[in-house]
Amino acid sequence: MSDRSYRIAIVGTGGIAGSHARAVQSLPERAELVAAVDVDLGRAKEFAARWDIPATYPDLTALLAAEQVDLVHLCTPPSSHVPLTVECLAADVDVYLEKPPTLSLDELDTLLAAEQKSAAQVACVFQHRFGSGAVRLRTLLADGVLGRPLVALCNTVWYRDDEYFAVPWRGTFDVEGGGPTMGHGIHQYDLLLSILGRWQKVTAFAARQARPTQTEDVSMALVTFENGAVASIVNSLVSPRQTSSLRFDCEYATVELEHLYGYQNPDWTITPAPGHDEVATAWSTDLPDVASGHSAQLAAILDAKAGGTPAPVALAEARNTIELAAAIYASAFTDQPIRRGDLAPGNPYANRMGSPGAPWS
C-alpha cells in the first residue's frame, strides 16, 4: 500500500465543506488540501484562509487546468453534481461526491456511463457506513453470529423551521432533489441498506405537514428485502425532539443505534435473545471506537486508492440507495407498491424524484 500524500481540492465552500476540510486535516500524513473552489471567489478565499489552503479558483475548469489533484471533494448544491462530476471523470480525476449524489436515478446512470469511460472513479458520501459499530454489525451478520435479520426500524426525525427553507434551492425537487427522503434521511436508510442488502419492494406515504416547501416534509415507507427482512423507514423535518435511530431485530439479538448527526460506540446497544448471552461478548470484544463521519470514509477512500481497489460506496453501490429514494416517491405519489427494477430508464420517477409532481403541487 502506498504511503504517499494525496492532493485534494474542495469544490463548493458552503456549510458541508467544513466537514470535508476537517476530514482531510485529520489525516495529515496521507492527504493535503491544495485548493478551494467556489463561484463566489471571495467565499473561497475566506474558506481557504480558515483552513490554510494555498490556492483558490472560481470554477472547476480553472482548477483542473492549473493543479494536479488526486481527489476532488464535490460539495456543491445537488443540481450541479452531474456536470461537475462528468468534468472530473473526463479529466481522470477521482471524486468524493456529497449526498445526494444525483437528483434522480437516470442521472446516476448518466454518471455510471461516464465513469465507465474514465480511469477515475466516484465515491459517494454515505459516511455512516464507516463507524466501527456499523462495521461490527455487518461482520457479525455475515458470520451468522446474530442469526437472520428479521425486522428493522429506521427513523430520521429531525426539525427544520421555515427559515431553513428560505435558501432558494431547499425544499425543491428540481434543485435539492426532494425533501427529507432525499436530503436528510438518506444517510440513515443508506446505513440500513448497507446492513440488510438489496431491497425488494416498497410501499410508501409522503405528506407536506407544515413547511413551506414544494416537497414533502414527512415520508414513511415499508420495505421488504431479498433476505426476507422487513423494515420501516420514517423521514421527518417536523419533529422537535430530534433523533436518528436504527433497530435491527435478529434471531439472536436486538442491535440498536441512537444518535443525531453521527455516532460512536456508546451510541450502540445490544440485547441478546434468551439463551444467547454470548452475542454481547462477540459485539464488544476488541471493538475499536471509530466515529462515523467523513474522516472514516475518507480514510477508506485513501486505502482503496493506495491499494488500487474499488472506491467505497461507488456509484454502482449507491444506486441501491437512490433507487429506493425514487421508489419511495413513486409509491407515495401513485399510491402503488414499487418493486426493484420497476423504475426503468425514462420512467417519470426515474427521470425526476417526485415526478410528475406531489399531490399538493
KOLTIKE-475423 format. One record per residue (C-alpha): x, y negated, z negated. Coordinates in nm, 4 decimals, m for minus. Last residue first. Layout:
BEGIN
<rec X="X" Y="Y" Z="Z"/>
...
! end
This chain:
BEGIN
<rec X="m4.8207" Y="m2.0989" Z="0.6071"/>
<rec X="m5.0217" Y="m1.9323" Z="0.3265"/>
<rec X="m5.0353" Y="m1.5870" Z="0.4891"/>
<rec X="m4.6591" Y="m1.5973" Z="0.5432"/>
<rec X="m4.5464" Y="m1.6229" Z="0.9010"/>
<rec X="m4.4867" Y="m1.4411" Z="1.2261"/>
<rec X="m4.2421" Y="m1.3426" Z="1.0903"/>
<rec X="m4.1491" Y="m1.3350" Z="0.7219"/>
<rec X="m3.7879" Y="m1.2480" Z="0.7922"/>
<rec X="m3.7220" Y="m1.3092" Z="1.1611"/>
<rec X="m3.6220" Y="m1.0808" Z="1.4510"/>
<rec X="m3.6537" Y="m0.7567" Z="1.2576"/>
<rec X="m3.9949" Y="m0.8739" Z="1.1345"/>
<rec X="m4.1089" Y="m0.9572" Z="1.4888"/>
<rec X="m3.9805" Y="m0.6217" Z="1.6211"/>
<rec X="m3.7141" Y="m0.7008" Z="1.8806"/>
<rec X="m3.4728" Y="m0.4359" Z="1.7602"/>
<rec X="m3.6667" Y="m0.1625" Z="1.5745"/>
<rec X="m3.8358" Y="m0.2365" Z="1.2440"/>
<rec X="m3.9899" Y="0.1064" Z="1.1862"/>
<rec X="m3.6457" Y="0.2603" Z="1.1288"/>
<rec X="m3.6877" Y="0.3086" Z="0.7547"/>
<rec X="m4.0584" Y="0.3254" Z="0.6823"/>
<rec X="m4.2949" Y="0.0351" Z="0.6232"/>
<rec X="m4.6190" Y="0.0596" Z="0.4252"/>
<rec X="m4.8928" Y="m0.1768" Z="0.5502"/>
<rec X="m5.0440" Y="m0.5001" Z="0.4175"/>
<rec X="m4.9022" Y="m0.6849" Z="0.7186"/>
<rec X="m4.7415" Y="m0.9683" Z="0.5194"/>
<rec X="m4.6201" Y="m0.7641" Z="0.2236"/>
<rec X="m4.5090" Y="m0.4659" Z="0.4315"/>
<rec X="m4.3159" Y="m0.6777" Z="0.6799"/>
<rec X="m4.1619" Y="m0.8899" Z="0.4054"/>
<rec X="m4.0469" Y="m0.5853" Z="0.2078"/>
<rec X="m3.9308" Y="m0.4193" Z="0.5307"/>
<rec X="m3.7080" Y="m0.7141" Z="0.6178"/>
<rec X="m3.5455" Y="m0.7009" Z="0.2749"/>
<rec X="m3.5052" Y="m0.3217" Z="0.3049"/>
<rec X="m3.3370" Y="m0.3615" Z="0.6440"/>
<rec X="m3.1022" Y="m0.6183" Z="0.4912"/>
<rec X="m2.9973" Y="m0.3745" Z="0.2188"/>
<rec X="m2.9326" Y="m0.0740" Z="0.4436"/>
<rec X="m2.7600" Y="m0.3075" Z="0.6907"/>
<rec X="m2.5043" Y="m0.3895" Z="0.4220"/>
<rec X="m2.3413" Y="m0.0528" Z="0.4894"/>
<rec X="m2.2920" Y="m0.1176" Z="0.8617"/>
<rec X="m2.1771" Y="m0.4715" Z="0.7866"/>
<rec X="m1.9015" Y="m0.3539" Z="0.5527"/>
<rec X="m1.9684" Y="m0.3275" Z="0.1823"/>
<rec X="m1.6035" Y="m0.2502" Z="0.1029"/>
<rec X="m1.3919" Y="m0.3109" Z="0.4148"/>
<rec X="m1.2842" Y="0.0015" Z="0.5994"/>
<rec X="m0.9296" Y="0.1340" Z="0.5299"/>
<rec X="m0.5918" Y="m0.0027" Z="0.6406"/>
<rec X="m0.4465" Y="0.0454" Z="0.2947"/>
<rec X="m0.3450" Y="m0.3154" Z="0.2425"/>
<rec X="m0.6700" Y="m0.4438" Z="0.3891"/>
<rec X="m0.8739" Y="m0.1992" Z="0.1815"/>
<rec X="m0.6947" Y="m0.2946" Z="m0.1413"/>
<rec X="m0.7452" Y="m0.6618" Z="m0.0501"/>
<rec X="m1.1178" Y="m0.6007" Z="m0.0137"/>
<rec X="m1.1319" Y="m0.4123" Z="m0.3456"/>
<rec X="m0.9590" Y="m0.7018" Z="m0.5226"/>
<rec X="m1.2064" Y="m0.9379" Z="m0.3556"/>
<rec X="m1.4944" Y="m0.7291" Z="m0.4907"/>
<rec X="m1.3702" Y="m0.7486" Z="m0.8494"/>
<rec X="m1.2951" Y="m1.1198" Z="m0.8224"/>
<rec X="m1.6323" Y="m1.1982" Z="m0.6640"/>
<rec X="m1.8223" Y="m1.0622" Z="m0.9598"/>
<rec X="m1.8981" Y="m0.7651" Z="m1.1806"/>
<rec X="m1.6776" Y="m0.7520" Z="m1.4868"/>
<rec X="m1.4157" Y="m0.4779" Z="m1.5175"/>
<rec X="m1.4085" Y="m0.3242" Z="m1.8627"/>
<rec X="m1.2267" Y="0.0073" Z="m1.8193"/>
<rec X="m1.4224" Y="0.3222" Z="m1.9126"/>
<rec X="m1.1790" Y="0.5638" Z="m2.0767"/>
<rec X="m1.4578" Y="0.7739" Z="m2.2299"/>
<rec X="m1.7874" Y="0.5813" Z="m2.2450"/>
<rec X="m2.0134" Y="0.7470" Z="m1.9906"/>
<rec X="m1.8927" Y="1.1048" Z="m2.0383"/>
<rec X="m1.9339" Y="1.0613" Z="m2.4125"/>
<rec X="m2.2936" Y="0.9497" Z="m2.3739"/>
<rec X="m2.3617" Y="1.2450" Z="m2.1415"/>
<rec X="m2.2520" Y="1.4895" Z="m2.4119"/>
<rec X="m2.5717" Y="1.4125" Z="m2.6037"/>
<rec X="m2.7727" Y="1.6176" Z="m2.3524"/>
<rec X="m3.0109" Y="1.8199" Z="m2.5719"/>
<rec X="m3.2791" Y="1.5538" Z="m2.5806"/>
<rec X="m3.2207" Y="1.3087" Z="m2.2950"/>
<rec X="m2.9220" Y="1.0799" Z="m2.3392"/>
<rec X="m2.9776" Y="0.7040" Z="m2.3770"/>
<rec X="m2.7142" Y="0.4912" Z="m2.2044"/>
<rec X="m2.6683" Y="0.1164" Z="m2.2420"/>
<rec X="m2.4980" Y="m0.1369" Z="m2.0149"/>
<rec X="m2.4488" Y="m0.5086" Z="m2.0909"/>
<rec X="m2.1535" Y="m0.4227" Z="m2.3169"/>
<rec X="m1.9576" Y="m0.3101" Z="m2.0061"/>
<rec X="m1.9647" Y="m0.6465" Z="m1.8300"/>
<rec X="m2.2329" Y="m0.8120" Z="m1.6199"/>
<rec X="m2.3010" Y="m1.0990" Z="m1.3823"/>
<rec X="m2.5698" Y="m1.3567" Z="m1.3124"/>
<rec X="m2.8265" Y="m1.2641" Z="m1.5783"/>
<rec X="m2.7613" Y="m0.9426" Z="m1.7699"/>
<rec X="m2.9464" Y="m0.6226" Z="m1.8557"/>
<rec X="m2.8317" Y="m0.2774" Z="m1.7426"/>
<rec X="m2.9891" Y="0.0549" Z="m1.8331"/>
<rec X="m2.8966" Y="0.4232" Z="m1.7977"/>
<rec X="m3.1565" Y="0.6799" Z="m1.9006"/>
<rec X="m3.0195" Y="1.0304" Z="m1.9438"/>
<rec X="m3.0277" Y="1.3991" Z="m1.8437"/>
<rec X="m3.2775" Y="1.4194" Z="m1.5586"/>
<rec X="m3.2265" Y="1.0589" Z="m1.4533"/>
<rec X="m3.4127" Y="0.7411" Z="m1.5442"/>
<rec X="m3.2248" Y="0.4457" Z="m1.3966"/>
<rec X="m3.3049" Y="0.1004" Z="m1.5311"/>
<rec X="m3.1979" Y="m0.2309" Z="m1.3826"/>
<rec X="m3.2251" Y="m0.5792" Z="m1.5248"/>
<rec X="m3.1622" Y="m0.9390" Z="m1.4274"/>
<rec X="m3.3050" Y="m1.1815" Z="m1.6799"/>
<rec X="m3.4582" Y="m1.5259" Z="m1.7043"/>
<rec X="m3.7139" Y="m1.6144" Z="m1.9659"/>
<rec X="m3.8998" Y="m1.8898" Z="m1.7775"/>
<rec X="m4.0113" Y="m1.6615" Z="m1.4894"/>
<rec X="m4.1237" Y="m1.8488" Z="m1.1759"/>
<rec X="m3.8399" Y="m1.7550" Z="m0.9369"/>
<rec X="m3.9347" Y="m1.3876" Z="m0.9099"/>
<rec X="m3.8084" Y="m1.0682" Z="m0.7436"/>
<rec X="m3.9544" Y="m0.7370" Z="m0.8668"/>
<rec X="m3.8391" Y="m0.3968" Z="m0.7360"/>
<rec X="m3.9993" Y="m0.0638" Z="m0.8302"/>
<rec X="m3.8227" Y="0.2643" Z="m0.7677"/>
<rec X="m3.8826" Y="0.6261" Z="m0.6662"/>
<rec X="m3.6161" Y="0.8960" Z="m0.6410"/>
<rec X="m3.6554" Y="1.1852" Z="m0.3975"/>
<rec X="m3.3016" Y="1.1810" Z="m0.2528"/>
<rec X="m3.4293" Y="1.0097" Z="0.0639"/>
<rec X="m3.5607" Y="0.7232" Z="m0.1441"/>
<rec X="m3.9064" Y="0.5826" Z="m0.2131"/>
<rec X="m3.9681" Y="0.2130" Z="m0.2750"/>
<rec X="m4.2471" Y="0.0220" Z="m0.4484"/>
<rec X="m4.2129" Y="m0.3521" Z="m0.3947"/>
<rec X="m4.2904" Y="m0.6797" Z="m0.5678"/>
<rec X="m4.2345" Y="m1.0334" Z="m0.4442"/>
<rec X="m4.2538" Y="m1.3757" Z="m0.6090"/>
<rec X="m4.1631" Y="m1.7283" Z="m0.4920"/>
<rec X="m4.2680" Y="m1.6516" Z="m0.1368"/>
<rec X="m4.1509" Y="m1.8715" Z="0.1473"/>
<rec X="m4.2592" Y="m2.2065" Z="0.2886"/>
<rec X="m4.1826" Y="m2.3562" Z="m0.0513"/>
<rec X="m4.3324" Y="m2.5997" Z="m0.3010"/>
<rec X="m4.3213" Y="m2.3537" Z="m0.5974"/>
<rec X="m4.6150" Y="m2.2167" Z="m0.7977"/>
<rec X="m4.7448" Y="m1.8719" Z="m0.7060"/>
<rec X="m4.6395" Y="m1.8183" Z="m0.3460"/>
<rec X="m4.7047" Y="m1.4479" Z="m0.3142"/>
<rec X="m4.5498" Y="m1.1235" Z="m0.1919"/>
<rec X="m4.6616" Y="m0.7608" Z="m0.2023"/>
<rec X="m4.4772" Y="m0.4453" Z="m0.0968"/>
<rec X="m4.4968" Y="m0.0808" Z="0.0081"/>
<rec X="m4.1577" Y="0.0627" Z="0.1010"/>
<rec X="m4.0454" Y="0.3890" Z="0.2609"/>
<rec X="m3.7205" Y="0.5886" Z="0.2933"/>
<rec X="m3.4350" Y="0.4202" Z="0.1105"/>
<rec X="m3.0804" Y="0.5338" Z="0.1662"/>
<rec X="m2.8586" Y="0.5515" Z="m0.1391"/>
<rec X="m2.9660" Y="0.5571" Z="m0.5051"/>
<rec X="m2.6661" Y="0.3858" Z="m0.6691"/>
<rec X="m2.5575" Y="0.1464" Z="m0.3918"/>
<rec X="m2.9274" Y="0.0882" Z="m0.3251"/>
<rec X="m2.9868" Y="m0.0334" Z="m0.6810"/>
<rec X="m2.6803" Y="m0.2588" Z="m0.6551"/>
<rec X="m2.8288" Y="m0.4040" Z="m0.3354"/>
<rec X="m3.1525" Y="m0.4338" Z="m0.5297"/>
<rec X="m2.9832" Y="m0.6526" Z="m0.7864"/>
<rec X="m2.7935" Y="m0.8794" Z="m0.5486"/>
<rec X="m3.0931" Y="m0.9194" Z="m0.3129"/>
<rec X="m3.2986" Y="m1.0570" Z="m0.5992"/>
<rec X="m3.1824" Y="m1.4126" Z="m0.5320"/>
<rec X="m3.1718" Y="m1.5355" Z="m0.1735"/>
<rec X="m3.3518" Y="m1.2721" Z="0.0308"/>
<rec X="m3.6376" Y="m1.1483" Z="m0.1876"/>
<rec X="m3.6153" Y="m1.4666" Z="m0.3934"/>
<rec X="m3.7378" Y="m1.6736" Z="m0.0969"/>
<rec X="m3.6652" Y="m1.6245" Z="0.2703"/>
<rec X="m3.3998" Y="m1.6553" Z="0.5380"/>
<rec X="m3.2422" Y="m1.9704" Z="0.3985"/>
<rec X="m3.2536" Y="m2.1681" Z="0.7258"/>
<rec X="m3.5550" Y="m2.0466" Z="0.9279"/>
<rec X="m3.7373" Y="m1.8691" Z="0.6457"/>
<rec X="m3.7422" Y="m2.1737" Z="0.4219"/>
<rec X="m3.7349" Y="m2.2206" Z="0.0430"/>
<rec X="m3.4022" Y="m2.3972" Z="0.0436"/>
<rec X="m3.2666" Y="m2.5675" Z="0.3548"/>
<rec X="m3.3761" Y="m2.9201" Z="0.2610"/>
<rec X="m3.2440" Y="m2.9250" Z="m0.0987"/>
<rec X="m3.5590" Y="m3.0401" Z="m0.2835"/>
<rec X="m3.6182" Y="m2.6740" Z="m0.3698"/>
<rec X="m3.4215" Y="m2.6934" Z="m0.6943"/>
<rec X="m3.6297" Y="m2.9967" Z="m0.7918"/>
<rec X="m3.9435" Y="m2.7815" Z="m0.7951"/>
<rec X="m3.8054" Y="m2.5625" Z="m1.0727"/>
<rec X="m3.6141" Y="m2.2354" Z="m1.0386"/>
<rec X="m3.6634" Y="m1.9574" Z="m1.2938"/>
<rec X="m3.5421" Y="m1.5976" Z="m1.2682"/>
<rec X="m3.6937" Y="m1.2515" Z="m1.2827"/>
<rec X="m3.4658" Y="m1.0161" Z="m1.0911"/>
<rec X="m3.6066" Y="m0.6763" Z="m1.1847"/>
<rec X="m3.5024" Y="m0.3312" Z="m1.0617"/>
<rec X="m3.6720" Y="m0.0281" Z="m1.2146"/>
<rec X="m3.5672" Y="0.3278" Z="m1.1274"/>
<rec X="m3.7244" Y="0.6731" Z="m1.1481"/>
<rec X="m3.5918" Y="1.0241" Z="m1.0773"/>
<rec X="m3.2145" Y="1.0290" Z="m1.0341"/>
<rec X="m3.1044" Y="1.3946" Z="m1.0381"/>
<rec X="m2.8730" Y="1.5195" Z="m1.3088"/>
<rec X="m2.6688" Y="1.2751" Z="m1.5130"/>
<rec X="m2.3420" Y="1.4714" Z="m1.4986"/>
<rec X="m2.4007" Y="1.5798" Z="m1.1385"/>
<rec X="m2.0576" Y="1.4611" Z="m1.0201"/>
<rec X="m2.2073" Y="1.2134" Z="m0.7737"/>
<rec X="m2.4366" Y="1.0782" Z="m1.0446"/>
<rec X="m2.1487" Y="1.0392" Z="m1.2883"/>
<rec X="m1.9349" Y="0.8649" Z="m1.0267"/>
<rec X="m2.2089" Y="0.6229" Z="m0.9192"/>
<rec X="m2.2724" Y="0.5298" Z="m1.2829"/>
<rec X="m1.9003" Y="0.4799" Z="m1.3513"/>
<rec X="m1.8623" Y="0.2392" Z="m1.0568"/>
<rec X="m2.1732" Y="0.0495" Z="m1.1655"/>
<rec X="m2.0362" Y="0.0098" Z="m1.5185"/>
<rec X="m1.6879" Y="m0.0863" Z="m1.3941"/>
<rec X="m1.8198" Y="m0.3857" Z="m1.2018"/>
<rec X="m1.7842" Y="m0.3531" Z="m0.8247"/>
<rec X="m2.1370" Y="m0.3068" Z="m0.6919"/>
<rec X="m2.2426" Y="m0.6399" Z="m0.8429"/>
<rec X="m2.0273" Y="m0.8199" Z="m0.5852"/>
<rec X="m2.2520" Y="m0.7853" Z="m0.2836"/>
<rec X="m2.0719" Y="m1.0411" Z="m0.0682"/>
<rec X="m2.0475" Y="m0.8778" Z="0.2746"/>
<rec X="m1.7146" Y="m0.7542" Z="0.4129"/>
<rec X="m1.6597" Y="m0.8203" Z="0.7841"/>
<rec X="m1.3968" Y="m0.6617" Z="1.0073"/>
<rec X="m1.1188" Y="m0.7671" Z="1.2412"/>
<rec X="m0.9742" Y="m0.5962" Z="1.5499"/>
<rec X="m1.2806" Y="m0.7167" Z="1.7362"/>
<rec X="m1.5197" Y="m0.5755" Z="1.9970"/>
<rec X="m1.7040" Y="m0.3552" Z="1.7449"/>
<rec X="m1.7332" Y="m0.6551" Z="1.5124"/>
<rec X="m1.9298" Y="m0.8498" Z="1.7724"/>
<rec X="m2.1822" Y="m0.5655" Z="1.8058"/>
<rec X="m2.2175" Y="m0.5403" Z="1.4278"/>
<rec X="m2.2642" Y="m0.9165" Z="1.4110"/>
<rec X="m2.5535" Y="m0.9012" Z="1.6567"/>
<rec X="m2.6983" Y="m0.6103" Z="1.4567"/>
<rec X="m2.6993" Y="m0.8382" Z="1.1526"/>
<rec X="m2.8828" Y="m1.0986" Z="1.3557"/>
<rec X="m3.1487" Y="m0.8438" Z="1.4507"/>
<rec X="m3.1970" Y="m0.7586" Z="1.0826"/>
<rec X="m3.2592" Y="m1.1211" Z="0.9958"/>
<rec X="m3.1203" Y="m1.4334" Z="0.8307"/>
<rec X="m2.7699" Y="m1.2917" Z="0.8111"/>
<rec X="m2.5098" Y="m1.2129" Z="0.5449"/>
<rec X="m2.7484" Y="m1.3125" Z="0.2639"/>
<rec X="m2.5180" Y="m1.3456" Z="0.0918"/>
<rec X="m2.1684" Y="m1.4737" Z="0.1460"/>
<rec X="m1.9386" Y="m1.3237" Z="0.4100"/>
<rec X="m1.5790" Y="m1.2206" Z="0.3417"/>
<rec X="m1.4455" Y="m1.2368" Z="0.6977"/>
<rec X="m1.1438" Y="m1.0805" Z="0.8714"/>
<rec X="m0.9737" Y="m1.2752" Z="1.1514"/>
<rec X="m0.9483" Y="m1.1198" Z="1.4977"/>
<rec X="m1.0019" Y="m1.4601" Z="1.6684"/>
<rec X="m1.3250" Y="m1.3356" Z="1.8276"/>
<rec X="m1.4182" Y="m1.1994" Z="1.4838"/>
<rec X="m1.3748" Y="m1.5436" Z="1.3291"/>
<rec X="m1.5936" Y="m1.7069" Z="1.5939"/>
<rec X="m1.8587" Y="m1.4354" Z="1.5519"/>
<rec X="m1.8582" Y="m1.5042" Z="1.1767"/>
<rec X="m1.9119" Y="m1.8755" Z="1.2392"/>
<rec X="m2.1939" Y="m1.8178" Z="1.4876"/>
<rec X="m2.3714" Y="m1.5618" Z="1.2633"/>
<rec X="m2.3328" Y="m1.7288" Z="0.9247"/>
<rec X="m2.4624" Y="m2.0738" Z="1.0137"/>
<rec X="m2.8263" Y="m2.0140" Z="0.9138"/>
<rec X="m2.7093" Y="m1.8738" Z="0.5789"/>
<rec X="m2.5670" Y="m2.2030" Z="0.4474"/>
<rec X="m2.1842" Y="m2.1997" Z="0.4384"/>
<rec X="m1.9651" Y="m1.9911" Z="0.2073"/>
<rec X="m1.7573" Y="m1.7912" Z="0.4579"/>
<rec X="m1.4422" Y="m1.6677" Z="0.2854"/>
<rec X="m1.1974" Y="m1.6362" Z="0.5750"/>
<rec X="m0.9253" Y="m1.3717" Z="0.5491"/>
<rec X="m0.5780" Y="m1.3248" Z="0.6894"/>
<rec X="m0.5118" Y="m1.6837" Z="0.7934"/>
<rec X="m0.2596" Y="m1.8244" Z="1.0401"/>
<rec X="m0.3488" Y="m2.1905" Z="1.0500"/>
<rec X="m0.3881" Y="m2.4706" Z="1.3055"/>
<rec X="m0.6212" Y="m2.3410" Z="1.5773"/>
<rec X="m0.8223" Y="m2.1260" Z="1.3365"/>
<rec X="m0.8763" Y="m2.4196" Z="1.1020"/>
<rec X="m0.9754" Y="m2.6603" Z="1.3779"/>
<rec X="m1.2335" Y="m2.4140" Z="1.5087"/>
<rec X="m1.3688" Y="m2.3578" Z="1.1579"/>
<rec X="m1.4593" Y="m2.7223" Z="1.1076"/>
<rec X="m1.3589" Y="m3.0457" Z="0.9348"/>
<rec X="m1.0222" Y="m2.9150" Z="0.8092"/>
<rec X="m0.8368" Y="m2.9301" Z="0.4778"/>
<rec X="m0.4864" Y="m2.8220" Z="0.3772"/>
<rec X="m0.2819" Y="m2.7661" Z="0.0577"/>
<rec X="m0.5396" Y="m2.6153" Z="m0.1791"/>
<rec X="m0.4817" Y="m2.7105" Z="m0.5436"/>
<rec X="m0.8291" Y="m2.6011" Z="m0.6588"/>
<rec X="m0.9705" Y="m2.9408" Z="m0.7591"/>
<rec X="m0.7759" Y="m3.1261" Z="m0.4903"/>
<rec X="m0.9005" Y="m2.8894" Z="m0.2223"/>
<rec X="m1.2609" Y="m2.9309" Z="m0.3378"/>
<rec X="m1.2320" Y="m3.3100" Z="m0.3250"/>
<rec X="m1.0726" Y="m3.2853" Z="0.0199"/>
<rec X="m1.3487" Y="m3.0545" Z="0.1458"/>
<rec X="m1.6124" Y="m3.2943" Z="0.0117"/>
<rec X="m1.4496" Y="m3.5782" Z="0.2017"/>
<rec X="m1.4344" Y="m3.3633" Z="0.5132"/>
<rec X="m1.8115" Y="m3.3164" Z="0.5126"/>
<rec X="m1.8251" Y="m3.0525" Z="0.7880"/>
<rec X="m1.6309" Y="m2.8424" Z="0.5391"/>
<rec X="m1.3124" Y="m2.6378" Z="0.5491"/>
<rec X="m1.0627" Y="m2.5567" Z="0.2737"/>
<rec X="m0.7148" Y="m2.4221" Z="0.3444"/>
<rec X="m0.4213" Y="m2.2188" Z="0.2107"/>
<rec X="m0.5673" Y="m2.0362" Z="m0.0894"/>
<rec X="m0.3256" Y="m1.7637" Z="m0.1894"/>
<rec X="m0.3695" Y="m1.3899" Z="m0.2407"/>
<rec X="m0.1988" Y="m1.0860" Z="m0.3927"/>
<rec X="0.0284" Y="m1.2086" Z="m0.6714"/>
<rec X="m0.2144" Y="m1.4832" Z="m0.7738"/>
<rec X="m0.5200" Y="m1.2545" Z="m0.8014"/>
<rec X="m0.7443" Y="m1.4594" Z="m1.0340"/>
<rec X="m0.6773" Y="m1.7584" Z="m0.8069"/>
<rec X="m0.8605" Y="m1.5889" Z="m0.5242"/>
<rec X="m1.1626" Y="m1.5117" Z="m0.7427"/>
<rec X="m1.1740" Y="m1.8662" Z="m0.8811"/>
<rec X="m1.1734" Y="m2.0048" Z="m0.5288"/>
<rec X="m1.4589" Y="m1.7731" Z="m0.4358"/>
<rec X="m1.6657" Y="m1.8669" Z="m0.7408"/>
<rec X="m1.6013" Y="m2.2342" Z="m0.6632"/>
<rec X="m1.7303" Y="m2.1844" Z="m0.3095"/>
<rec X="m2.0756" Y="m2.0952" Z="m0.4467"/>
<rec X="m2.1668" Y="m2.4603" Z="m0.5070"/>
<rec X="m2.0681" Y="m2.6151" Z="m0.1750"/>
<rec X="m1.7246" Y="m2.6029" Z="m0.0123"/>
<rec X="m1.8049" Y="m2.4315" Z="0.3179"/>
<rec X="m1.5217" Y="m2.2371" Z="0.4802"/>
<rec X="m1.2706" Y="m2.1073" Z="0.2268"/>
<rec X="m0.9336" Y="m2.0055" Z="0.3685"/>
<rec X="m0.7157" Y="m1.7145" Z="0.2553"/>
<rec X="m0.3543" Y="m1.6169" Z="0.3214"/>
<rec X="m0.2808" Y="m1.2688" Z="0.1865"/>
<rec X="0.0187" Y="m1.2049" Z="m0.0400"/>
<rec X="0.2160" Y="m0.8916" Z="0.0492"/>
<rec X="0.2401" Y="m0.5869" Z="m0.1778"/>
<rec X="0.1353" Y="m0.3429" Z="0.0955"/>
<rec X="0.0000" Y="0.0000" Z="0.0000"/>
! end
